[in-house]
Amino acid sequence: MRDKTETWVVNLTLAAALACGVMGTFVSLTLLYIGLAFTVLMWSYSVYWALDLRRLLSAPLYRNQALGAGLVSTAFASLNCAIYGGQNTSLVGNLQLIVIGYTFLITFYWVDSSVLAARKTDPLYRDTLHWRKVRLAVWPVIFVTALALPGLSIVYPSSLLQGEGVTWLFVILVFTPIIGAFGSGLILLPIAGRRSRDEALRKNLEWFGLFGASFILFAILNILSPGESEPGGGLAFFFLVLAFVAGSYCLYRSTKSLAPLNRLPSKKL
């Protein structure tokens, strides 16, 4: 009964986030911010399950996966709020750059730890695409570019986020952590998940891979579509709304997949 109730609540929240977010891009900013509230609530479901599972489960692998999913959900909820907040002030523009760096640094950390964790559940203990060595070269690049974004927000005005006076340095620093996090995840996670013999972990990685794929797809459509990428920006912002709404649901399912089939017992002191 509890699971059915939660399913209904999640589905209604998802529908409300999608409806209000989509209508808000074409009709009213008020509806857009109402949609933001429902989308943040979707991210909150993932955070709740992540913290609850980490508290109740004893297996270190599942506990670490739950913690990582919770951190990624919190980061994307922050990014969701920063982008929906608009680009009308330098404060908001600078904040977006800082949150972008933090979000995809956390995401890459989760992808990295997930690939290493999946190896432990592979009977042949295979090193997926030689990741143990490749990660040593990728980590410094992601780390430096992600940390450089706060400095970039001080050196350059927020008008860069609106496409004015964009430099190659700006493009490289912004997109390197994004491509590094989602690109490595889309390549590595399907292989690592397929090699794993842990059903819960496999589903966890599959849903996270779907999260990355859907987010990248709608983000690309956002870039290719006409209109400003800001609240009320029409078709372009419409795809950005879809990216966050679809992403929030996929990450919720990714976190929930770590839960055992039976109802979790409460710990007693």
N, C-alpha and C positions, 0 to 999 in steps of 0.2 A: 504494500500500500504506500509505504514511504517512497519507494522508487518511482511508482507511477505518479505520485504527487509532484515529485521533483522534476520528472520528465515534462509534465504539463507546465510547470512554472518556467523551466528553461525554454521550452518551445514558445510559450507566450512572450517571454522576454525577448527572444530572438526575433519573433515576428514584429513586435513593437519597435525594436531597434532598427530593423530593416525598413519598416513602413515610414516611421518618423524621419529616419535619416535620408531616405530617398526623396520623400516629399519636401523635406527641408532644403534640399539642394535646388529645387525649382520653385518652391512656393513661399516658404517663410523660414527665416533664421530661427524663430522660436521653436518650430518643429525640429529643426536640426539639432538644437541643444537638448531637446527632450530625447531625441534619438541617441545623443551622446550619453545621456544618463543611463538609458537602457543598455547601451553597449558596454559602458563601464561596469554595469551590474553583471554582464556576461563574463567579463574578465574576472570579476570578483568571485564568481562561482569557481573558477579555476584555482584562484588563490586559496579559497576556503578548503577545497578538496586537497590541495597540495599540503597545507598545514595540518589538516586532519589526518591524512595518510602518513605524513612524516611522524606524527605523534603516536599513531596506533600500530604501525607496521614495525617489525623487528629486523627485517632483512636490510642490511646497509645499502644494497644496490637499489631497492625500491625507494628507500628513504631519500637517497641522493637524487634519484630521478624526480621524485615529488618536489623536493626543494628547488631543483633547477626549473621545473615547470612553473612553480610559484613565482620565482624571480623573473622569468620571461613574461609571465602574465602581468606582473606588476609593472615591468618596464614598458610593455606595449600599451597598457592602460594609460601610463604617463604620456607616451608618444601620441596616443589617441587624443588626449585632452589638449596637448600642446598644438597639434595640427588643427583641430577643430577650433582652437582659440583664435585662429586667424593670423594674419601677417600685417596687421595695421600699425604696430608699434615696434620699436627696436628691441624692447624687452622681450616681447613674445617671439620675435625672429631669432634673437640670440638663444633664448630658451629652447627653441626647436632644435638648433644645432647641437646644444649640449645633450638633450634627450636622445637625439638620433645616435650620437656616439655611444652613450650609455646603453641604449636599448640593444644595439647590434653587437656590442661587446659582450653583454650578458647572453645574447642568443648564441654567439659563437662558442662561448664557454659551455653552454648546455649541449650543443652539437658535439663538441670535442669530448666531453665527459660521457655522452651517450654512446658514441662510437667505441670508446674504451670499455664502457660497461658491457656493451653487446658482445665484445670479444670474449668476455669471461663466460658467457653463456653459449659460446660456439664450441661444440665438441672437439673441433680440430684446432681451436684457438688461433684462427687465422687473423693476420694483421691486414685489415681492409685497406687496399690500395696503398700499402706501406705507410699508413697514417701515423704511426708512432714516430717516424722520421720526418714526414712531411709537415706535421704539426709544429715542429721546432722551427721551421722556416716561416710558416704562416702566422703563428702567434705574434711575433714581434711586429709584423706589418699591420695586423688588425689592431693591436694594442696602441701602437704609435699614432695611427690615423684617427682612431677613436678619441684618444686623449688630445689630439691636435684641434679637434673641432671647437672646444671651449675657447681656445686661443684665437681660432679663426673668427669666432663670433665677436671678439673684441676688435680685431684688426679690420675686419670688413663689416660694412653696414648690413642691416637685415634686408635691404633691397635686393641683395644677392639671391635670397630665397624666392624672390618674385621674378627672377630671370634677368635682372638689370646688371650689366657689367660682370657677368659670370666669367671667371677665369678657369683655366685648366686645373690650377691648384685646388680651387674650390670643388670642382667636379670630382677630382681624384680623392680628396679627403672625405667627401660626403659618401661617395658610392663604394669606396674600397671596403669599409666594414659591412655595408649592406650586402654587396656581392659575396664577400668572404664568408659571412654568416649563412646566408640562404643558399649560396652556390655550393658550398661544402656540404651543407645539410642535404640538399637535393641529390647530390652525387653519392654521398657516403651512407646516409641513413637507410635507403632502400636495400642496399647491399648488406649492410650490417644487420638489419632487421631480418632479412631472408636467411642469413646464416645462423641467427640466434635460434635456440630451441626453447626459449622462454616465451610462451604465448602472450602473457601480459606485456612483457617488454616489447615484443614485436608489434602489438597493436599500438602501444605507446609511441613507438617510432613511426609507424605508418600514419597515424593521425597528425603527428608533428610534421611529417613530410608533406601531408596534404595541406596543412596550415601554411607552410612555406610556399608551396606551389600556387595556392589560391591567392596568397598575398602578392607574390611576384606578378602573377597574371593580371590582376586588377590594377596593380601599380603601373605596369607597362601600358595598359589601356588608358590609365589616367594621364600618362605622359604624352601619349599619341593623340589624345582627344583635344578638341578645341575648347577654349575657355580657361579661365584662371583657376589654379588649384587652391582655392580658398572657399570658405563657406559661402554658399550662394553662387558658386562658380559654374553651375550648369553641369554639362555632361562629364567634364574632367573630374570634378569633385564627386560626382555620382559614383564613379568607379573607385574612388578612394574610400567612400563610405562602404561600398561592398567589400573592399579589402579588409577593413577593420571588423565588420560584422561577421563575415565568413571566417576570418582568422580567430575571432574570439570563440566561436562555436567549435572550431577544430581543436583549439588548444584546450578547451573544456573537456572534449572527448578524449584527448590525449592524456590529460591528467586523470580523468575518471577511469580510464582503462587500467590503471595501476591498482584499482581497488579489487579485493578478492570477491568471488562470486557471492559468498555469504555476507550477511550484514556484519559490519564492524562492531565488535564489542567495545564498550566504554571501559577505560582503565579505572580501576578503583584504587584509591590510596590505602 
